[in-house]
Amino acid sequence: RWGFVDKAGKIIIQPKYDLAWDFSGGLAMVVLRKKYGFIDESGNEVIPLTYNYADFSFQNGKVQVKQNGRYFYIDKTGKEVK
């Protein structure tokens, strides 16, 4: 399981994820039971773990995701964007 620790080694987000990436722009991509989403630095799910795929970081304020066989972009609030 993956979680996050601070620089002192204290657990700040419990290790409950199957995979986790570094924080970028205040969000980190995480995977649980093959579903992708993004959490903030407090461990809150900002973008729920509902996607079948997601790029690991935002570029120009958006990230590509896949859901139900369809690829599209979302912003840091989870809203679909062009």
C-alpha positions in Angstrom: 0.0 0.0 0.0 1.0 3.6 -0.7 0.6 6.7 1.5 2.6 9.8 2.2 5.0 10.9 5.0 6.4 14.3 5.8 10.1 15.2 5.9 10.3 14.1 9.5 8.9 10.6 8.6 5.5 11.1 10.1 2.6 9.5 8.2 0.4 12.3 6.9 -1.8 10.2 4.6 -2.3 6.6 5.6 -1.0 3.9 3.2 -4.2 2.7 1.6 -3.6 3.1 -2.1 -2.5 0.6 -4.6 -0.3 3.2 -6.3 0.5 6.9 -5.7 2.5 9.6 -7.5 4.2 12.7 -6.3 2.3 15.9 -5.5 2.2 18.4 -8.4 0.4 21.7 -8.1 -1.1 20.5 -4.8 -2.6 17.2 -6.1 -1.3 13.7 -6.3 -2.7 10.9 -8.5 -3.7 7.8 -6.6 -5.1 4.4 -7.6 -7.3 2.1 -5.6 -8.9 -1.0 -7.0 -7.9 0.0 -10.5 -9.7 3.4 -10.3 -7.7 6.6 -10.6 -8.3 10.0 -8.9 -6.5 12.8 -7.2 -6.0 13.8 -3.6 -4.9 17.0 -1.9 -2.1 17.3 0.6 -4.5 16.5 3.4 -5.6 13.3 1.8 -9.0 14.6 0.7 -10.3 13.2 -2.7 -10.5 16.3 -4.8 -11.2 14.3 -7.9 -12.9 11.0 -7.0 -11.3 7.7 -7.8 -13.7 6.9 -10.7 -11.5 6.9 -13.7 -10.1 3.9 -15.6 -7.0 5.8 -16.4 -5.4 9.2 -15.8 -2.1 10.9 -16.7 -0.1 11.4 -13.5 0.2 15.2 -13.6 -1.6 18.2 -14.8 -0.3 20.2 -17.8 -1.6 23.7 -18.3 -4.2 23.1 -15.6 -5.7 20.0 -17.1 -5.1 16.2 -17.1 -6.2 13.5 -19.5 -8.5 10.8 -18.1 -10.4 7.8 -19.4 -13.8 6.7 -18.3 -16.2 4.2 -20.0 -13.8 3.9 -23.0 -13.7 7.7 -23.6 -10.6 9.9 -23.2 -11.1 13.5 -22.2 -9.5 16.3 -20.1 -10.5 17.6 -16.7 -9.4 20.5 -14.6 -8.2 20.5 -11.0 -11.9 20.5 -9.8 -12.8 17.5 -11.9 -14.8 19.5 -14.4 -14.5 18.4 -18.1 -12.6 20.9 -20.2 -11.5 21.1 -23.9 
